[in-house]
Amino acid sequence: MKALVINGPNLNMLGIREPGIYGSDNYETLVQICQDAADELGFDGIEVFQSNHEGAIVDRIQEAYGSIDGIVINPAAYTHTSVAILDALKAVAIPSVEVHISAVEEREDFRQVSYAGMACFARVTGEGLSGYARALEILASHLKEKQASI
Protein backbone atom coordinates (compact mmCIF):
# COMPACT_ATOMS: atom_id res chain seq x y z
CA MET A 1 0.00 0.00 0.00
CA LYS A 2 1.24 3.44 -0.92
CA ALA A 3 -0.22 6.62 0.55
CA LEU A 4 -0.08 10.24 -0.46
CA VAL A 5 -0.74 13.00 2.06
CA ILE A 6 -1.60 16.32 0.42
CA ASN A 7 -1.55 19.62 2.29
CA GLY A 8 -2.85 22.88 0.91
CA PRO A 9 -2.00 26.53 1.41
CA ASN A 10 -0.35 27.88 4.55
CA LEU A 11 0.17 24.49 6.19
CA ASN A 12 3.89 25.00 5.63
CA MET A 13 3.51 27.81 8.20
CA LEU A 14 2.46 25.52 11.06
CA GLY A 15 3.92 26.65 14.37
CA ILE A 16 3.85 30.26 13.18
CA ARG A 17 0.32 30.61 11.83
CA GLU A 18 -2.42 31.11 14.43
CA PRO A 19 -1.03 28.72 17.07
CA GLY A 20 -4.25 29.09 19.08
CA ILE A 21 -6.05 27.27 16.27
CA TYR A 22 -3.34 25.13 14.67
CA GLY A 23 -0.97 24.48 17.58
CA SER A 24 2.71 25.21 18.03
CA ASP A 25 4.16 22.16 16.23
CA ASN A 26 5.81 22.87 12.89
CA TYR A 27 5.33 21.28 9.47
CA GLU A 28 8.26 18.93 9.97
CA THR A 29 6.41 17.47 12.98
CA LEU A 30 3.37 16.86 10.79
CA VAL A 31 5.54 15.05 8.22
CA GLN A 32 7.10 12.89 10.96
CA ILE A 33 3.66 11.99 12.37
CA CYS A 34 2.59 10.85 8.91
CA GLN A 35 5.75 8.82 8.32
CA ASP A 36 5.55 7.16 11.75
CA ALA A 37 1.86 6.32 11.31
CA ALA A 38 2.47 4.91 7.83
CA ASP A 39 5.23 2.66 9.18
CA GLU A 40 3.02 1.42 12.04
CA LEU A 41 0.07 0.78 9.73
CA GLY A 42 2.04 -1.23 7.17
CA PHE A 43 2.17 1.21 4.27
CA ASP A 44 4.99 0.37 1.85
CA GLY A 45 5.57 4.04 1.20
CA ILE A 46 4.23 7.48 1.94
CA GLU A 47 4.75 10.86 0.36
CA VAL A 48 3.80 14.06 2.13
CA PHE A 49 3.22 16.89 -0.32
CA GLN A 50 2.41 20.55 0.34
CA SER A 51 1.65 23.40 -2.02
CA ASN A 52 0.18 26.85 -1.77
CA HIS A 53 -0.93 26.56 -5.41
CA GLU A 54 -4.21 24.97 -6.45
CA GLY A 55 -2.88 23.79 -9.82
CA ALA A 56 0.09 22.03 -8.20
CA ILE A 57 -2.31 20.15 -5.93
CA VAL A 58 -4.47 19.16 -8.92
CA ASP A 59 -1.33 18.04 -10.79
CA ARG A 60 -0.15 15.91 -7.85
CA ILE A 61 -3.55 14.23 -7.52
CA GLN A 62 -3.54 13.42 -11.23
CA GLU A 63 0.06 12.10 -11.03
CA ALA A 64 -1.05 9.73 -8.25
CA TYR A 65 -3.25 7.79 -10.67
CA GLY A 66 -1.88 4.27 -11.06
CA SER A 67 0.86 4.60 -8.46
CA ILE A 68 -0.87 5.57 -5.18
CA ASP A 69 -3.40 3.41 -3.32
CA GLY A 70 -4.88 6.06 -1.05
CA ILE A 71 -4.86 9.77 -0.33
CA VAL A 72 -5.18 11.79 2.85
CA ILE A 73 -5.92 15.39 1.94
CA ASN A 74 -6.09 18.65 3.85
CA PRO A 75 -6.92 21.14 1.12
CA ALA A 76 -6.85 23.93 3.74
CA ALA A 77 -8.51 27.07 2.34
CA TYR A 78 -9.12 25.27 -0.97
CA THR A 79 -11.52 22.99 0.93
CA HIS A 80 -14.19 25.63 0.62
CA THR A 81 -13.45 26.95 -2.86
CA SER A 82 -11.89 24.39 -5.18
CA VAL A 83 -14.09 22.50 -7.56
CA ALA A 84 -10.85 21.74 -9.46
CA ILE A 85 -9.50 19.67 -6.54
CA LEU A 86 -12.88 17.93 -6.20
CA ASP A 87 -12.86 17.10 -9.91
CA ALA A 88 -9.27 15.80 -9.76
CA LEU A 89 -10.11 13.51 -6.82
CA LYS A 90 -13.19 12.24 -8.65
CA ALA A 91 -11.23 11.73 -11.87
CA VAL A 92 -8.57 9.49 -10.33
CA ALA A 93 -11.06 7.72 -8.01
CA ILE A 94 -8.35 6.92 -5.46
CA PRO A 95 -9.83 6.26 -2.00
CA SER A 96 -9.40 9.51 -0.05
CA VAL A 97 -9.81 10.76 3.50
CA GLU A 98 -10.23 14.46 4.26
CA VAL A 99 -8.42 15.78 7.34
CA HIS A 100 -8.42 19.15 9.11
CA ILE A 101 -6.36 20.18 12.12
CA SER A 102 -9.12 22.37 13.55
CA ALA A 103 -12.78 21.55 14.01
CA VAL A 104 -13.87 23.35 10.85
CA GLU A 105 -17.51 22.51 11.53
CA GLU A 106 -17.32 24.80 14.58
CA ARG A 107 -15.70 27.71 12.76
CA GLU A 108 -16.92 30.42 10.37
CA ASP A 109 -19.94 29.80 8.15
CA PHE A 110 -17.86 29.82 4.96
CA ARG A 111 -15.88 26.84 6.27
CA GLN A 112 -19.00 24.64 6.37
CA VAL A 113 -18.80 23.61 2.71
CA SER A 114 -16.15 21.10 1.70
CA TYR A 115 -15.86 20.55 -2.02
CA ALA A 116 -12.93 18.13 -1.70
CA GLY A 117 -14.82 16.22 0.98
CA MET A 118 -17.48 15.33 -1.58
CA ALA A 119 -14.94 12.94 -3.12
CA CYS A 120 -13.72 11.48 0.20
CA PHE A 121 -15.15 8.46 2.00
CA ALA A 122 -14.23 9.75 5.49
CA ARG A 123 -13.39 12.96 7.33
CA VAL A 124 -11.29 13.69 10.44
CA THR A 125 -11.48 17.13 12.05
CA GLY A 126 -10.42 18.82 15.26
CA GLU A 127 -7.80 16.30 16.37
CA GLY A 128 -4.78 18.52 15.75
CA LEU A 129 -1.83 16.98 13.97
CA SER A 130 -2.70 13.56 15.41
CA GLY A 131 -5.72 13.66 13.11
CA TYR A 132 -3.35 12.78 10.27
CA ALA A 133 -2.44 9.50 11.99
CA ARG A 134 -6.15 8.82 12.51
CA ALA A 135 -6.87 9.58 8.83
CA LEU A 136 -4.10 7.20 7.75
CA GLU A 137 -5.54 4.54 10.07
CA ILE A 138 -8.97 4.92 8.47
CA LEU A 139 -7.38 4.79 5.01
CA ALA A 140 -5.32 1.67 5.82
CA SER A 141 -8.39 -0.13 7.19
CA HIS A 142 -10.38 0.77 4.08
CA LEU A 143 -7.63 -0.39 1.73
CA LYS A 144 -7.15 -3.68 3.62
CA GLU A 145 -10.92 -4.35 3.54
CA LYS A 146 -10.98 -3.57 -0.16
CA GLN A 147 -8.04 -5.90 -0.80
CA ALA A 148 -9.62 -8.70 1.24
CA SER A 149 -12.82 -8.52 -0.80
CA ILE A 150 -10.97 -9.04 -4.10
C-alpha positions as CSV (number, residue, x, y, z in Angstrom):
1,M,0.0,0.0,0.0
2,K,1.2,3.4,-0.9
3,A,-0.2,6.6,0.6
4,L,-0.1,10.2,-0.5
5,V,-0.7,13.0,2.1
6,I,-1.6,16.3,0.4
7,N,-1.5,19.6,2.3
8,G,-2.8,22.9,0.9
9,P,-2.0,26.5,1.4
10,N,-0.3,27.9,4.5
11,L,0.2,24.5,6.2
12,N,3.9,25.0,5.6
13,M,3.5,27.8,8.2
14,L,2.5,25.5,11.1
15,G,3.9,26.7,14.4
16,I,3.9,30.3,13.2
17,R,0.3,30.6,11.8
18,E,-2.4,31.1,14.4
19,P,-1.0,28.7,17.1
20,G,-4.2,29.1,19.1
21,I,-6.1,27.3,16.3
22,Y,-3.3,25.1,14.7
23,G,-1.0,24.5,17.6
24,S,2.7,25.2,18.0
25,D,4.2,22.2,16.2
26,N,5.8,22.9,12.9
27,Y,5.3,21.3,9.5
28,E,8.3,18.9,10.0
29,T,6.4,17.5,13.0
30,L,3.4,16.9,10.8
31,V,5.5,15.1,8.2
32,Q,7.1,12.9,11.0
33,I,3.7,12.0,12.4
34,C,2.6,10.8,8.9
35,Q,5.8,8.8,8.3
36,D,5.5,7.2,11.7
37,A,1.9,6.3,11.3
38,A,2.5,4.9,7.8
39,D,5.2,2.7,9.2
40,E,3.0,1.4,12.0
41,L,0.1,0.8,9.7
42,G,2.0,-1.2,7.2
43,F,2.2,1.2,4.3
44,D,5.0,0.4,1.8
45,G,5.6,4.0,1.2
46,I,4.2,7.5,1.9
47,E,4.8,10.9,0.4
48,V,3.8,14.1,2.1
49,F,3.2,16.9,-0.3
50,Q,2.4,20.6,0.3
51,S,1.7,23.4,-2.0
52,N,0.2,26.9,-1.8
53,H,-0.9,26.6,-5.4
54,E,-4.2,25.0,-6.5
55,G,-2.9,23.8,-9.8
56,A,0.1,22.0,-8.2
57,I,-2.3,20.1,-5.9
58,V,-4.5,19.2,-8.9
59,D,-1.3,18.0,-10.8
60,R,-0.2,15.9,-7.8
61,I,-3.6,14.2,-7.5
62,Q,-3.5,13.4,-11.2
63,E,0.1,12.1,-11.0
64,A,-1.1,9.7,-8.2
65,Y,-3.2,7.8,-10.7
66,G,-1.9,4.3,-11.1
67,S,0.9,4.6,-8.5
68,I,-0.9,5.6,-5.2
69,D,-3.4,3.4,-3.3
70,G,-4.9,6.1,-1.1
71,I,-4.9,9.8,-0.3
72,V,-5.2,11.8,2.8
73,I,-5.9,15.4,1.9
74,N,-6.1,18.6,3.9
75,P,-6.9,21.1,1.1
76,A,-6.8,23.9,3.7
77,A,-8.5,27.1,2.3
78,Y,-9.1,25.3,-1.0
79,T,-11.5,23.0,0.9
80,H,-14.2,25.6,0.6
81,T,-13.5,27.0,-2.9
82,S,-11.9,24.4,-5.2
83,V,-14.1,22.5,-7.6
84,A,-10.8,21.7,-9.5
85,I,-9.5,19.7,-6.5
86,L,-12.9,17.9,-6.2
87,D,-12.9,17.1,-9.9
88,A,-9.3,15.8,-9.8
89,L,-10.1,13.5,-6.8
90,K,-13.2,12.2,-8.6
91,A,-11.2,11.7,-11.9
92,V,-8.6,9.5,-10.3
93,A,-11.1,7.7,-8.0
94,I,-8.3,6.9,-5.5
95,P,-9.8,6.3,-2.0
96,S,-9.4,9.5,-0.1
97,V,-9.8,10.8,3.5
98,E,-10.2,14.5,4.3
99,V,-8.4,15.8,7.3
100,H,-8.4,19.1,9.1
101,I,-6.4,20.2,12.1
102,S,-9.1,22.4,13.5
103,A,-12.8,21.5,14.0
104,V,-13.9,23.3,10.8
105,E,-17.5,22.5,11.5
106,E,-17.3,24.8,14.6
107,R,-15.7,27.7,12.8
108,E,-16.9,30.4,10.4
109,D,-19.9,29.8,8.1
110,F,-17.9,29.8,5.0
111,R,-15.9,26.8,6.3
112,Q,-19.0,24.6,6.4
113,V,-18.8,23.6,2.7
114,S,-16.1,21.1,1.7
115,Y,-15.9,20.5,-2.0
116,A,-12.9,18.1,-1.7
117,G,-14.8,16.2,1.0
118,M,-17.5,15.3,-1.6
119,A,-14.9,12.9,-3.1
120,C,-13.7,11.5,0.2
121,F,-15.1,8.5,2.0
122,A,-14.2,9.8,5.5
123,R,-13.4,13.0,7.3
124,V,-11.3,13.7,10.4
125,T,-11.5,17.1,12.1
126,G,-10.4,18.8,15.3
127,E,-7.8,16.3,16.4
128,G,-4.8,18.5,15.7
129,L,-1.8,17.0,14.0
130,S,-2.7,13.6,15.4
131,G,-5.7,13.7,13.1
132,Y,-3.4,12.8,10.3
133,A,-2.4,9.5,12.0
134,R,-6.2,8.8,12.5
135,A,-6.9,9.6,8.8
136,L,-4.1,7.2,7.7
137,E,-5.5,4.5,10.1
138,I,-9.0,4.9,8.5
139,L,-7.4,4.8,5.0
140,A,-5.3,1.7,5.8
141,S,-8.4,-0.1,7.2
142,H,-10.4,0.8,4.1
143,L,-7.6,-0.4,1.7
144,K,-7.2,-3.7,3.6
145,E,-10.9,-4.4,3.5
146,K,-11.0,-3.6,-0.2
147,Q,-8.0,-5.9,-0.8
148,A,-9.6,-8.7,1.2
149,S,-12.8,-8.5,-0.8
150,I,-11.0,-9.0,-4.1
